[in-house]
Amino acid sequence: MDEQVDVIVLGMGPGGEEVAGQAAAAGLSVVGIEERLLGGECPYFACVPTKMMVRGADLLAEGRRIPGMAGDATVSPDWTPVARRIRDDATDNWDDKVAVDRFEGKGGRFVRGKGRIEGRDRVTVGDQTFVASRALVIATGTEPAIPPIDGLRDLPFWTNRDVVKVEHVPSSLTVLGAGPVGLELAQVFQRFGSQVTVVEAAPRVLPLEEPESSALVHDALQHDGLTLQLGVSAKRAAQNGSGITIDLADGSTVTSEGVLVATGRRIDLRAIQVRNAGLDDEGHSIRVDEHLRAAPGIWAVGDVTGVGAFTHVAFYQAQVAAADILGREHAPADYRALPRVTFTDPEVGATGLTESQARERGIRVRTGLAHVETSARGWIHKAGNHGIIKLIEDADRGVLVGATSAGPVGGEVLSMLIVAVHAEVPVSRLRTMITAYPTFHRAVDDALNALS
Ligand SMILES: Cc1cc2nc3c(=O)[nH]c(=O)nc-3n(C[C@H](O)[C@H](O)[C@H](O)COP(=O)(O)OP(=O)(O)OC[C@H]3O[C@@H](n4cnc5c(N)ncnc54)[C@H](O)[C@@H]3O)c2cc1C
């Protein structure tokens, strides 16, 4: 029997949960379909548990900075409280009862299972078919991408879904991928006592960020003792006693107890059968307009739209889509000042365009670069003070179109630059702003003065 509802939400990660919750709270009949845990990747397998790991690793690093600054300290890492905190505080042992109760408390109906799109307005889960009279929302997120390395699939490697459940730190770890996820976790495990090697095909770490950010993080990781194998791809993987050996394209090998695959994310549009809804399944993501509409009666939000794989994007898009579905006023989606933060130490925050992206768009670019360690606060901070502020100005319009804030609390300092890019505050006006002495923010003044 088909069951009629107002709204079907397929995939209940941060994006789906927000649309479904708003629609249910507005009095619509909503069914939220989720094959794993209500809340999706972020709270159980991604943002929250990994940032708990980062918090532990940062504390260890700060402890190791005490000598020469504030006395003596011996730091003995212990993974137990980190693993316990993730299991007990963050994920309720990977149980979503609280989230399900919250959604049902808003009047939504939760169905656990793998949904199959059967038509523009219908989704089947097991032997139940739901038909939506108002909206089908696709919010199915991403899966870890596994690179085509001979032999890898037969080995017990980790993805983010495994690493958050780890109870013991391996003596050595190979991390495939030097993007944000790979680097955050590589630094965490190195600081907890593992000997970590990062393998990356691109010539630099954080290849999508400014080269200055890559250089900064590269130096910091080397200072932590990590080995970086850059500009080389992994070819083969094989069990080697109790470890795993990976052969690299340059003829070298890396052997370690554990392997973490962090080579990006994959969207499989065929698996969710978007073609049955009349959508193209050839591309890498679902194309949406500025109201997140994929087709009449169909919306898509979150990672599946390919706009940016961040929880804040999923949440933002969900708010735009929910308003559209509910007939409420909302400004169209605008990603000009979309922020991103890599939670390494130093932390790399960025918003808008990088210098090379701005140049590719034909913008007449002026850049301003300042070093955090030469600002008053950076000099006072001393140990762990490395960082940069880099500003990208559209010289014809006199506004910032992009910015990077890397360093201690780089992601927090970023907030003022998000405002500047988002609101297109003229650079001449930014130069008249007073920043508090001696905060890390004052390095932004230095970068504004350096715009040339
Ligand atoms: C290790 C790691 C760390 C990260 N850290 C951060 C961070 O610090 N900050 C940040 O902003 N972002 C971070 N992210 C990204 C963030 O987790 C995602 O951008 C966010 O979860 C996307 O939300 P979503 O709603 O699009 O999809 P998801 O959270 O992926 O949820 C989609 C849900 O859909 C379900 N689903 C898929 N297909 C079906 C189907 N056919 N039937 C039923 N259910 C289905 C899945 O089971 C999943 O639960 C991180 C990602 C990773 C991997």
The ligand as an SDF file (V2000), in Angstrom:
LIG
                    3D

 53 58  0  0  0  0  0  0  0  0999 V2000
   36.3380   12.9110    9.0680 C   0  0  0  0  0  0  0  0  0  0  0  0
   35.4510   14.0510    8.6840 C   0  0  0  0  0  0  0  0  0  0  0  0
   35.4870   15.2080    9.4220 C   0  0  0  0  0  0  0  0  0  0  0  0
   34.6650   16.2760    9.0790 C   0  0  0  0  0  0  0  0  0  0  0  0
   34.7420   17.4070    9.8250 N   0  0  0  0  0  0  0  0  0  0  0  0
   33.9590   18.4590    9.4960 C   0  0  0  0  0  0  0  0  0  0  0  0
   34.0280   19.6640   10.2420 C   0  0  0  0  0  0  0  0  0  0  0  0
   34.8220   19.7900   11.1770 O   0  0  0  0  0  0  0  0  0  0  0  0
   33.2110   20.6790    9.8990 N   0  0  0  0  0  0  0  0  0  0  0  0
   32.3230   20.5730    8.8600 C   0  0  0  0  0  0  0  0  0  0  0  0
   31.5990   21.5380    8.5900 O   0  0  0  0  0  0  0  0  0  0  0  0
   32.2220   19.4380    8.1470 N   0  0  0  0  0  0  0  0  0  0  0  0
   33.0270   18.3850    8.4340 C   0  0  0  0  0  0  0  0  0  0  0  0
   32.9210   17.2260    7.7180 N   0  0  0  0  0  0  0  0  0  0  0  0
   31.9060   17.1340    6.6470 C   0  0  0  0  0  0  0  0  0  0  0  0
   30.5010   16.8540    7.2220 C   0  0  0  0  0  0  0  0  0  0  0  0
   30.5070   15.6750    7.9880 O   0  0  0  0  0  0  0  0  0  0  0  0
   29.5020   16.7250    6.0790 C   0  0  0  0  0  0  0  0  0  0  0  0
   29.6240   17.8450    5.2250 O   0  0  0  0  0  0  0  0  0  0  0  0
   28.0670   16.6600    6.5810 C   0  0  0  0  0  0  0  0  0  0  0  0
   27.8600   15.5390    7.4130 O   0  0  0  0  0  0  0  0  0  0  0  0
   27.1300   16.5770    5.3650 C   0  0  0  0  0  0  0  0  0  0  0  0
   25.8100   16.4850    5.7740 O   0  0  0  0  0  0  0  0  0  0  0  0
   24.7100   15.8660    4.7980 P   0  0  0  0  0  0  0  0  0  0  0  0
   23.4020   16.0800    5.4840 O   0  0  0  0  0  0  0  0  0  0  0  0
   24.8770   16.3670    3.4360 O   0  0  0  0  0  0  0  0  0  0  0  0
   25.0630   14.3190    4.6830 O   0  0  0  0  0  0  0  0  0  0  0  0
   25.5550   13.1560    5.6970 P   0  0  0  0  0  0  0  0  0  0  0  0
   25.9570   13.6860    7.0200 O   0  0  0  0  0  0  0  0  0  0  0  0
   26.5480   12.3700    4.9280 O   0  0  0  0  0  0  0  0  0  0  0  0
   24.2350   12.3230    5.8970 O   0  0  0  0  0  0  0  0  0  0  0  0
   23.6140   11.6490    4.8460 C   0  0  0  0  0  0  0  0  0  0  0  0
   22.8330   10.4860    5.3970 C   0  0  0  0  0  0  0  0  0  0  0  0
   22.0780    9.8980    4.3360 O   0  0  0  0  0  0  0  0  0  0  0  0
   21.9950    8.5110    4.6000 C   0  0  0  0  0  0  0  0  0  0  0  0
   21.6620    7.8270    3.3300 N   0  0  0  0  0  0  0  0  0  0  0  0
   22.3730    7.8390    2.1800 C   0  0  0  0  0  0  0  0  0  0  0  0
   21.7150    7.1290    1.2280 N   0  0  0  0  0  0  0  0  0  0  0  0
   20.5880    6.6600    1.8210 C   0  0  0  0  0  0  0  0  0  0  0  0
   19.5080    5.8650    1.3580 C   0  0  0  0  0  0  0  0  0  0  0  0
   19.4360    5.4080    0.1040 N   0  0  0  0  0  0  0  0  0  0  0  0
   18.5130    5.5660    2.2210 N   0  0  0  0  0  0  0  0  0  0  0  0
   18.5510    6.0160    3.5160 C   0  0  0  0  0  0  0  0  0  0  0  0
   19.5490    6.7780    3.9880 N   0  0  0  0  0  0  0  0  0  0  0  0
   20.5420    7.1010    3.1540 C   0  0  0  0  0  0  0  0  0  0  0  0
   23.3770    8.1520    5.1340 C   0  0  0  0  0  0  0  0  0  0  0  0
   23.3140    6.9610    5.8950 O   0  0  0  0  0  0  0  0  0  0  0  0
   23.7320    9.3880    5.9450 C   0  0  0  0  0  0  0  0  0  0  0  0
   23.4530    9.1990    7.3240 O   0  0  0  0  0  0  0  0  0  0  0  0
   33.7530   16.1590    8.0070 C   0  0  0  0  0  0  0  0  0  0  0  0
   33.7160   14.9820    7.2560 C   0  0  0  0  0  0  0  0  0  0  0  0
   34.5490   13.9420    7.5770 C   0  0  0  0  0  0  0  0  0  0  0  0
   34.4880   12.6830    6.7720 C   0  0  0  0  0  0  0  0  0  0  0  0
  1  2  1  0
  2  3  1  0
  2 52  2  0
  3  4  2  0
  4  5  1  0
  4 50  1  0
  5  6  2  0
  6  7  1  0
  6 13  1  0
  7  8  2  0
  7  9  1  0
  9 10  1  0
 10 11  2  0
 10 12  1  0
 12 13  2  0
 13 14  1  0
 14 15  1  0
 14 50  1  0
 15 16  1  0
 16 17  1  0
 16 18  1  0
 18 19  1  0
 18 20  1  0
 20 21  1  0
 20 22  1  0
 22 23  1  0
 23 24  1  0
 24 25  2  0
 24 26  1  0
 24 27  1  0
 27 28  1  0
 28 29  2  0
 28 30  1  0
 28 31  1  0
 31 32  1  0
 32 33  1  0
 33 34  1  0
 33 48  1  0
 34 35  1  0
 35 36  1  0
 35 46  1  0
 36 37  1  0
 36 45  1  0
 37 38  2  0
 38 39  1  0
 39 40  1  0
 39 45  2  0
 40 41  1  0
 40 42  2  0
 42 43  1  0
 43 44  2  0
 44 45  1  0
 46 47  1  0
 46 48  1  0
 48 49  1  0
 50 51  2  0
 51 52  1  0
 52 53  1  0
M  END
$$$$
